[in-house]
Every structure is written in structure tokens, then in C-alpha cells.
Amino acid sequence: MKSSLFSVIHVTLDEFKRLLEFLENALLNSPESKKLCEPEQLSLQLRQLYEYLKSIDFSTDKPVRYIDESTVFSFIENKDLIPEIKSDVVKEIIVSRFNEICDEVSKVSGLGFDSLLTKRIQQRLNRALSIADRLIRIAINPKADMFPNYQPFVFYKTNRDSYLFKVKNRYSGLGTCVVLDATASVNEFYKLADRSSFSRIALVDVPQIRQYKNLSIYKAKGFGQSRYAIFNDEDVRDKNIEQYLSFAKSLLGKDDKLLIIGHKEFIEHIEQHTNDVRMFFTHWGNHIGRNDWNKCNKVMVVGWNYLQPIEDVSRIYGTGTGSLDLFVTKAIDSERVKQFRITQIVDDIVQAVMRSRARVISTPDSDCQSASIYLFYPDNEEGREIIQLVEEQFPQAQVQDWTPQGITHTKKKSKPEQNADLILEILESKIEYKEESGEEFCSWKDVREESGLRTSDFSKAVNSEYFEDGLAALGCRVEMINGKDKKFTF
């Protein structure tokens, strides 16, 4: 519901850099591209913008900066030389240069292109056009009556990536309306929207009339719930399928119906390994507001829906008037981004619980039908906070620790192994985003800072055989930069 209230466009600074270098190369070496514009001037506006963004110094607690046209313009030299950026010209240059490269390769090899290679080239062309389209929609105003034709946007920086993005809310055009959202009280989106003086959303508390004495929540600690922990490779995935299916089977009686919710990629595989008619499956994003499984008396959640930080920051801007909301820009800090991440996971888990018979009122005092929920969580501060917030959403529910019965591949890990898992999860998230960002490596220092580990703890973790095995499974390696600093190469 929250994400449907606004639209988001974003492009990473690295994507911007790669597009800029491609355009500059095309204008230097491509006869066809030179015919489309003045080669010496077309990339100037984008180059000036890129250099300005790269030079911004962020404080650690304020990772965002509102960028308006006058701010950038003040840093630009040779203002009289800056031309208008035209979307159609940029796209023509990209297509023209791709065609030239294909022709040159074909002439050298003396061969044409097979269908697979042609498909790959088309995919890369489409990706380049997508980057150009997103960048221009974010930062360039085609209707401006002065040059450079910039328009306001937001720049967000993390240790992982830097983003240019723009958020536009949709609800401002809906007029007065009422939204009923059972998880509004826990989700940080509505809390911030209610406080923002520019928001058109008001959070109205209503009395909690529901009771959950008939709901039992079973929680098992020590189970990683990230994508990396659940299915970072085929071996891990297959072991987890065996493990979680054995747990599920141990929970089922003759008349039970169990709904299993998790990551789409994992659910698609685990569903293929059973034909038990008592089991039902769905994935994050497909579970919200559905009544398809309200006959299920049991729910098991496998894997938490961690989102990229840009998704959380976009939702923060979605609470106000979009990217132009300076109030929201000032309100963003690392702690608020963390709370958005945590409460969104809680929101998802509560929604998962409410797919079952727990959503059905069955007594005069508004208690639910009998239902049982089975949760796994990592034994760390954030994992415990998430579970506690979930428990608070169900007054009078019966909560108890749970030791799953079945095939268990999870063992008690040492502190260096737990730290190694944290580092590997960070690397995995970078690899997941590699297709979009194009980044082939990340610095040792950035990963250490993002992990929050002390230098000594980080060194113990990355020097262990356990970490080396995990690194190999991810397809990563450690390389030196200038013979001194280290980097992780994907």
C-alpha cells in the first residue's frame, strides 16, 4: 500500500559515470554521433553535473542532499558554453554508436552475429537507453527557458552506492479519502507522514478492539533470514529447502493447513519439492490484502524482505510532497533509515500473520480464530527488535520460544563466523545490484565501515577459512589496489 502512493525514479552515480564516458567516447570516435550535435559541447553539461555531485562532502548522519538548479549552476565554469541537453539526441547517439560497434566487430571477424549474441547486445543497448532516460527525467528539465536546463532532485549517498533520485506522490491528486491500513500504527511511513507539515496524510489512531488470545506465536532464534542466508547458492538453497520442509512437515496434523511465506526465488524452488496438499505457498509482495489463505490455521515465515536502502529513503520522501520536500530532507538520518527498514519488515510479517485464520473474528469480545505462527530470526540486536515489535502487534497472543523439529543444518556459530556472515551478506547485496549498477568491485574499507565492526573483529572474520569458503561461493576474490589497499572483486 505504502509504495503504491508514490512513484520513484533513480540512477546510481556509477551508472551516470558509465553513461557519460560512453557518450564522450562516442563523440570523440563516432562519425555518425558527430553529425548529431556539437561534439565539444554536448557532454559538457552532464560532465559538470557529475563532477559537482562527486565533489559533495556528506556528513555521516545526513546522507542526503537536495540539489536545485541554482546550486549546481553556481559551481559551473564557462557557463556560456553549456548547451541544452536534449533527450532524443542523447538516445540517438547511444543507438548510433552501438550500431557502429556491431558493424566494426562484424567486419573484423568476417562473421555475422548469432541470435544469442544479438540478444545480449540488445539487452545492453536497452540498459544504456534506460540509464539515459532515467537520468534525464531526474535531473534535466526539457521545458526550461534558460540553460543549463537542470531541475531539482535528491542525491543520496551510502557506503555502497550514491543515487540521484526523484519521488512523486500520487495521493495528492486523489482528493480527500480514507485509507484503512491495519499496520499503519507500526509502520514508520505513516508516523513520519503524520508529523510532516507538507504531508497530505494524517494518521488517526483508533481503539484496539482486536484480541489475540487464540493466536500462538512460536519463535526460533539463530536462523539467518536474509537472501544470502536462505539461498546464496544452490547448495545453501537445497539444504534450506530440506531443513524448512522438514520443519513444516513436523507441524502438520491431519486437518491442518500451513501457509509458507518467503522470498519469491526460494518459494518457487521449495514448492517444487513437495506435493503435500496441506501446504500452501506465496511470496513477499503477493501476500498483502489477500484472503486466499484465510482457512490456514498455521503460517511459517522463511526469510525476511530486506530492501535496498534507496527503497527506504524513497518511502521517506513518499511521506511528504515528494523530492521537493525540504522538511523530509532535513529529517533523514541513518537512524530513521534503519527504522524504516525495521518497521517495513515488521509490517510484512504482520501481514503474513493476517493471511491466516487470525484475521477472522470468532468471539463476541473480538478474539480471532485459533491460529499458530512460526517465526525464525537471527540472534542479533536487530533481529530481536523486529520480533519484539511483531509480538506487540498482537495483544494477549501466546508467545513462546520454539525449537524446530526436523533436519537442522543450522549450527551455533562462533563470533568470527557470525561477523563473517555479516560481511558476506553485505557483499551479496552488492552482487545482487551488480546487474543494475555495473560495479565490478568495492573497497575493503567501505565494506568494513558498512559492517560496523571494529578493525580487529573485521580482520579476524575475513582471515578465517570460513570466510574464504563463503567468499569463493559468492564468486568473489580479494585484490590489491596500488599494492597497498584491498578491494573485493566480483
matplotlib code that plots the C-alpha trace (Angstrom):
import matplotlib.pyplot as plt

x = [0.0, 2.7, 4.8, 1.7, 1.2, 4.2, 6.5, 10.3, 13.0, 16.6, 20.0, 23.3, 26.3, 28.3, 25.6, 25.9, 29.6, 29.5, 26.9, 29.0, 32.1, 30.2, 28.9, 32.3, 33.9, 31.1, 31.5, 35.3, 35.3, 32.0, 31.5, 27.7, 27.5, 29.4, 26.7, 24.0, 25.4, 28.4, 30.8, 32.7, 29.7, 27.0, 28.6, 29.7, 26.5, 26.5, 30.2, 29.8, 26.9, 28.8, 31.9, 29.8, 28.0, 31.3, 32.7, 29.9, 31.1, 28.4, 28.3, 27.9, 24.5, 22.9, 23.4, 21.1, 21.4, 18.7, 20.1, 18.4, 19.4, 20.9, 23.2, 24.8, 24.9, 27.0, 29.7, 29.9, 32.7, 32.3, 28.6, 28.2, 29.4, 26.8, 24.2, 20.7, 20.5, 18.0, 16.8, 16.2, 19.8, 21.4, 19.4, 20.3, 24.0, 23.7, 21.9, 24.2, 27.3, 26.0, 25.3, 28.7, 30.4, 28.4, 29.4, 33.1, 33.2, 31.3, 33.8, 36.8, 35.5, 34.1, 31.1, 27.6, 26.1, 24.3, 20.9, 22.3, 25.0, 22.4, 20.1, 22.9, 23.8, 20.1, 19.9, 23.0, 21.6, 18.3, 20.1, 22.1, 18.9, 17.2, 20.1, 19.9, 16.1, 16.1, 19.0, 17.3, 13.9, 15.5, 17.9, 17.1, 14.1, 13.3, 10.9, 13.4, 13.7, 17.4, 20.5, 21.8, 18.3, 18.6, 15.7, 15.7, 16.4, 17.8, 21.3, 21.7, 24.9, 25.7, 28.9, 27.5, 26.2, 25.3, 21.9, 20.2, 16.5, 13.2, 9.9, 6.5, 3.5, 0.2, -2.1, -2.1, -4.3, -6.8, -8.6, -10.0, -10.1, -9.8, -7.2, -7.8, -4.4, -4.2, -0.4, -0.3, 0.4, 3.7, 5.0, 7.3, 6.0, 2.7, 4.3, 6.6, 3.8, 1.6, 4.3, 5.3, 3.7, 3.8, 2.1, -1.4, -1.6, -2.9, -2.6, -5.7, -5.4, -8.4, -9.1, -7.5, -10.6, -9.0, -7.8, -5.4, -5.7, -6.3, -3.1, 0.1, 3.5, 6.4, 9.9, 13.1, 16.4, 19.7, 18.4, 19.6, 16.7, 18.5, 18.6, 22.2, 21.4, 18.5, 19.7, 23.0, 23.9, 22.4, 24.0, 22.7, 19.3, 18.9, 19.9, 17.4, 14.7, 15.3, 15.5, 12.5, 10.3, 11.2, 10.1, 6.9, 6.0, 6.6, 3.9, 1.2, -1.6, -4.3, -6.6, -4.0, -3.4, 0.0, 0.9, 4.6, 5.7, 9.2, 11.4, 10.0, 13.1, 13.2, 9.4, 9.5, 12.0, 10.7, 7.2, 8.6, 9.9, 6.5, 3.1, 1.6, -2.0, -1.9, 0.9, 0.3, 2.9, 3.2, 6.0, 6.6, 4.6, 1.9, 0.7, -0.8, -4.5, -5.3, -8.0, -6.9, -5.4, -7.8, -8.6, -5.0, -4.6, -0.8, 1.8, 5.6, 7.7, 11.0, 13.3, 12.7, 12.1, 15.1, 15.1, 17.8, 18.5, 17.3, 13.8, 13.6, 14.8, 12.3, 9.5, 10.6, 10.2, 6.9, 5.6, 5.6, 5.3, 8.0, 11.5, 10.8, 10.1, 12.9, 11.4, 11.9, 15.4, 16.3, 14.6, 16.7, 19.5, 20.9, 18.7, 15.5, 16.5, 17.1, 13.7, 12.0, 13.8, 12.9, 9.2, 8.7, 9.9, 7.6, 4.7, 5.4, 5.4, 2.2, 0.6, 1.8, 0.2, -3.1, -3.3, -4.3, -7.4, -6.0, -7.8, -11.2, -13.1, -14.7, -15.9, -18.1, -15.0, -13.3, -10.9, -9.5, -9.9, -7.3, -4.0, -0.3, 2.6, 6.1, 8.9, 12.7, 15.1, 18.8, 20.2, 21.3, 20.0, 18.0, 16.5, 15.3, 13.9, 11.9, 10.5, 9.5, 7.7, 5.8, 4.7, 3.5, 1.0, -1.0, -2.3, -2.7, -1.2, 0.6, 4.3, 6.9, 10.4, 10.4, 12.9, 12.0, 11.8, 13.3, 16.5, 18.6, 21.6, 22.0, 24.7, 25.8, 28.4, 31.4, 31.5, 34.1, 31.8, 28.8, 30.8, 31.9, 28.2, 27.5, 30.3, 29.2, 25.7, 26.9, 29.0, 26.0, 23.8, 26.4, 26.5, 22.7, 22.8, 25.7, 23.5, 21.9, 24.9, 27.6, 30.1, 32.7, 34.3, 34.0, 36.7, 37.8, 37.3, 33.8, 32.7, 34.3, 32.6, 29.2, 29.6, 30.1, 32.7, 35.9, 39.0, 40.3, 36.9, 36.7, 40.3, 39.5, 36.4, 37.9, 41.1, 39.1, 38.8, 35.0, 35.0, 37.3, 34.8, 31.9, 33.8, 34.5, 30.8, 29.9, 32.4, 34.4, 38.1, 40.4, 42.7, 45.2, 44.8, 48.1, 49.9, 48.5, 44.8, 42.5, 39.2, 36.6, 36.2, 33.0]
y = [0.0, 2.5, 2.1, 2.5, 6.0, 7.4, 6.7, 6.7, 7.1, 6.6, 6.2, 5.5, 7.8, 4.9, 4.5, 8.2, 7.9, 5.0, 6.7, 9.9, 8.0, 6.2, 9.5, 11.2, 8.2, 8.2, 12.0, 11.5, 8.4, 8.1, 9.9, 9.4, 10.8, 13.9, 14.7, 14.8, 17.6, 19.8, 17.2, 19.6, 20.8, 18.1, 16.3, 19.4, 19.9, 16.3, 16.3, 19.5, 17.9, 14.7, 16.4, 18.6, 15.5, 13.6, 16.6, 16.8, 16.1, 14.4, 14.3, 10.8, 11.4, 13.3, 11.1, 13.2, 16.5, 18.4, 19.6, 22.5, 24.1, 27.2, 25.2, 23.3, 26.4, 28.3, 25.7, 25.6, 27.3, 28.6, 29.0, 30.5, 27.2, 25.0, 23.8, 22.4, 18.6, 17.0, 13.6, 12.4, 13.5, 11.6, 8.4, 8.8, 8.9, 5.7, 3.8, 5.1, 4.2, 0.7, 0.1, 1.3, -1.0, -4.0, -3.2, -2.8, -6.2, -7.9, -6.6, -7.7, -11.2, -11.6, -13.2, -12.1, -12.3, -15.4, -14.9, -15.2, -12.5, -10.3, -10.7, -9.7, -6.7, -5.6, -6.1, -3.8, -1.2, -1.2, -0.8, 2.1, 3.8, 3.1, 4.9, 7.8, 8.1, 7.9, 10.4, 13.0, 12.5, 13.1, 15.9, 17.7, 19.9, 19.9, 22.8, 25.2, 28.6, 29.0, 26.9, 24.8, 23.2, 21.4, 20.6, 19.8, 16.3, 14.5, 13.0, 10.1, 8.5, 5.3, 3.3, 1.0, 3.4, 7.0, 7.7, 10.6, 10.2, 11.8, 10.9, 12.0, 11.2, 10.1, 10.6, 14.4, 14.1, 11.8, 14.5, 13.7, 9.9, 7.5, 4.6, 1.7, 0.1, -2.3, -2.0, 1.8, 2.1, 0.2, 1.4, 4.4, 5.7, 6.8, 8.1, 10.5, 11.4, 12.4, 14.7, 16.3, 19.7, 19.2, 15.8, 15.2, 12.1, 12.1, 9.1, 8.6, 6.2, 4.0, 1.9, -1.6, -3.8, -7.0, -9.6, -12.5, -14.9, -17.6, -16.8, -18.6, -17.2, -19.6, -18.1, -19.9, -17.9, -18.4, -18.6, -16.0, -14.6, -12.7, -13.8, -14.7, -16.9, -18.6, -19.2, -17.6, -20.6, -23.9, -25.9, -23.5, -23.3, -27.1, -27.6, -24.9, -26.5, -29.8, -28.1, -25.9, -28.6, -31.0, -28.3, -27.7, -31.4, -31.7, -29.0, -30.6, -32.7, -34.4, -31.4, -28.6, -26.2, -24.4, -21.3, -20.8, -17.2, -16.1, -14.8, -15.4, -17.2, -19.5, -20.2, -21.1, -23.9, -25.2, -25.6, -28.0, -30.3, -31.2, -32.3, -32.1, -30.7, -29.3, -26.8, -23.5, -21.1, -17.4, -14.8, -11.3, -8.7, -11.2, -11.6, -8.2, -7.8, -11.3, -13.6, -16.7, -18.4, -17.5, -21.2, -21.8, -22.3, -22.2, -19.8, -20.3, -17.3, -18.2, -15.2, -11.5, -9.0, -6.8, -3.9, -1.8, 1.4, 3.5, 1.9, 3.1, 6.6, 6.8, 5.8, 8.5, 11.1, 9.5, 10.7, 14.3, 16.2, 14.1, 15.1, 18.8, 18.3, 20.0, 19.1, 15.4, 16.0, 17.5, 14.7, 11.9, 10.4, 6.9, 6.0, 7.0, 4.9, 2.0, 2.4, 2.4, -0.8, -2.5, -1.4, -2.4, -6.0, -6.0, -4.7, -7.6, -10.2, -8.9, -9.0, -12.6, -13.5, -11.9, -14.1, -16.9, -17.6, -15.0, -12.3, -13.8, -12.6, -15.6, -14.4, -11.6, -10.0, -9.8, -12.6, -14.4, -18.0, -20.4, -20.0, -20.6, -18.6, -19.9, -17.4, -17.7, -14.9, -14.1, -13.8, -10.2, -6.8, -6.0, -9.5, -9.3, -5.8, -7.0, -10.0, -7.8, -5.3, -8.2, -9.5, -6.1, -6.0, -9.0, -8.2, -11.3, -13.7, -16.7, -16.2, -18.9, -19.9, -22.8, -25.5, -26.7, -30.5, -32.0, -31.9, -29.0, -27.7, -24.6, -24.9, -22.5, -20.2, -18.6, -14.8, -14.5, -16.8, -14.5, -11.5, -13.3, -13.9, -10.2, -9.3, -11.9, -10.6, -7.1, -8.4, -10.5, -7.4, -5.6, -8.6, -8.6, -5.0, -5.6, -6.1, -2.7, -0.7, -2.3, -2.2, -4.9, -4.3, -2.5, -1.3, -3.2, 0.0, 0.6, -2.9, -2.7, 0.6, -0.7, -3.7, -1.5, -4.0, -3.0, -3.3, -6.2, -8.1, -7.4, -8.8, -12.0, -12.6, -12.1, -14.1, -17.2, -20.3, -20.0, -16.6, -17.7, -20.6, -18.1, -15.7, -18.4, -19.5, -15.9, -15.9, -13.0, -12.5, -10.1, -7.9, -5.2, -1.5, 0.2, -2.5, -1.2, -1.1, -4.0, -4.5, -7.2, -8.0, -9.7]
z = [0.0, 1.0, -2.2, -4.4, -3.0, -4.9, -7.9, -7.8, -10.4, -9.5, -11.1, -9.4, -9.7, -11.2, -13.9, -14.6, -14.9, -17.3, -19.5, -19.5, -20.5, -23.3, -24.7, -24.5, -26.3, -28.9, -29.6, -29.9, -32.2, -33.9, -37.2, -37.0, -33.5, -34.5, -37.1, -34.4, -32.3, -31.5, -30.1, -27.9, -26.1, -25.7, -22.8, -21.0, -19.0, -17.9, -17.1, -14.9, -13.1, -12.5, -11.2, -8.9, -7.4, -7.0, -5.0, -2.4, 1.1, 3.2, 7.0, 8.3, 9.9, 6.9, 3.9, 1.6, -0.2, -2.0, -5.4, -7.1, -10.5, -8.9, -6.6, -9.5, -11.7, -9.2, -9.4, -13.2, -15.2, -18.7, -18.3, -21.8, -23.4, -21.8, -24.3, -23.8, -23.1, -25.5, -24.6, -28.2, -29.2, -26.4, -27.3, -31.0, -30.1, -28.0, -30.7, -33.4, -31.5, -30.7, -34.4, -35.4, -32.9, -34.1, -37.7, -36.8, -35.0, -37.8, -40.4, -38.3, -37.6, -41.1, -39.4, -38.5, -35.1, -33.7, -32.1, -28.5, -29.1, -30.8, -27.8, -25.4, -27.4, -27.5, -23.7, -23.2, -25.6, -23.7, -20.4, -21.7, -23.0, -19.7, -17.8, -20.1, -19.9, -16.1, -15.7, -18.0, -16.3, -12.9, -13.5, -16.8, -17.4, -21.1, -20.7, -19.1, -20.7, -19.6, -19.7, -18.2, -18.0, -14.7, -12.4, -8.7, -7.4, -4.4, -4.1, -1.6, -0.6, 1.3, 1.6, -1.1, -3.7, -4.5, -6.0, -7.9, -7.5, -7.7, -5.9, -6.9, -4.7, -6.3, -3.4, -3.6, -6.7, -5.1, -3.1, 0.3, 1.0, 3.9, 3.8, 6.1, 6.9, 9.8, 10.0, 9.9, 13.6, 13.4, 10.0, 10.2, 6.9, 8.4, 11.6, 9.6, 7.2, 10.1, 11.5, 8.2, 7.8, 4.0, 4.0, 3.0, 5.1, 8.7, 11.0, 13.1, 16.0, 16.7, 19.7, 19.6, 19.8, 18.4, 20.8, 20.0, 22.9, 20.4, 18.5, 19.3, 18.2, 18.1, 17.6, 16.9, 17.2, 15.5, 11.9, 9.4, 7.3, 4.6, 1.0, 1.5, 4.4, 2.7, -0.9, -1.7, -3.8, -4.9, -2.0, 0.7, -1.0, -1.3, 2.4, 3.5, 1.4, 3.1, 6.5, 6.3, 4.6, 7.5, 10.0, 8.1, 8.0, 11.7, 12.3, 10.3, 11.7, 9.5, 9.4, 9.4, 6.6, 6.6, 4.6, 3.9, 3.0, 1.9, -0.9, -4.3, -5.6, -2.6, -2.6, -6.3, -5.5, -2.2, -3.7, -6.3, -3.6, -2.1, -3.2, 0.3, -0.2, 3.3, 2.3, 0.6, -0.7, -1.5, -1.6, -0.3, -2.3, -3.2, 0.4, 1.1, 1.4, 0.2, 1.6, -0.4, 2.7, 5.5, 6.0, 7.0, 10.8, 10.6, 9.0, 8.7, 7.6, 5.9, 5.0, 5.7, 3.0, 3.3, 0.8, -0.7, 1.3, -1.7, -1.3, 2.3, 1.5, -1.3, 1.0, 3.5, 0.7, -0.2, 3.2, 2.1, -1.2, -2.9, -3.8, -3.2, 0.4, 2.3, 5.6, 4.8, 3.5, 6.9, 8.7, 7.0, 9.0, 9.4, 12.4, 10.5, 7.5, 9.9, 11.5, 8.1, 7.2, 10.5, 10.6, 6.9, 7.8, 10.8, 8.6, 6.2, 9.0, 10.5, 7.0, 6.8, 10.1, 9.0, 5.9, 8.2, 10.4, 12.7, 10.6, 11.3, 14.4, 16.1, 19.5, 21.0, 22.5, 19.1, 19.5, 16.5, 15.3, 16.6, 14.7, 15.1, 13.6, 13.3, 13.0, 12.6, 13.5, 13.7, 17.2, 17.0, 18.2, 15.0, 14.8, 18.4, 17.9, 14.9, 16.7, 19.8, 17.5, 15.9, 19.3, 20.3, 17.4, 18.8, 22.3, 24.5, 22.0, 23.4, 22.7, 23.3, 22.3, 19.8, 18.9, 15.4, 14.9, 11.8, 9.8, 11.1, 9.1, 11.3, 14.0, 16.7, 15.0, 16.6, 16.8, 14.0, 11.9, 12.7, 11.7, 8.5, 7.7, 8.1, 5.7, 3.2, 3.3, 2.5, -0.4, -1.6, -1.7, -3.8, -6.2, -6.4, -7.5, -9.9, -13.0, -12.5, -11.1, -13.3, -10.4, -10.5, -7.1, -3.7, -1.4, 1.7, 3.8, 2.6, 3.5, 6.9, 7.7, 6.5, 8.7, 11.8, 13.0, 14.8, 12.7, 14.8, 14.6, 10.8, 10.3, 12.3, 10.3, 6.8, 7.6, 8.6, 6.5, 7.0, 5.3, 2.5, 1.7, 1.7, -0.5, -3.0, -3.0, -3.9, -6.8, -5.1, -4.6, -2.7, -4.8, -4.0, -5.1, -5.9, -4.0, -0.7, -0.2, -0.7, -2.6, -3.1, -6.8, -8.0]

ax = plt.figure().add_subplot(projection="3d")
ax.plot(x, y, z, "-o")
ax.set_aspect("equal")
plt.show()
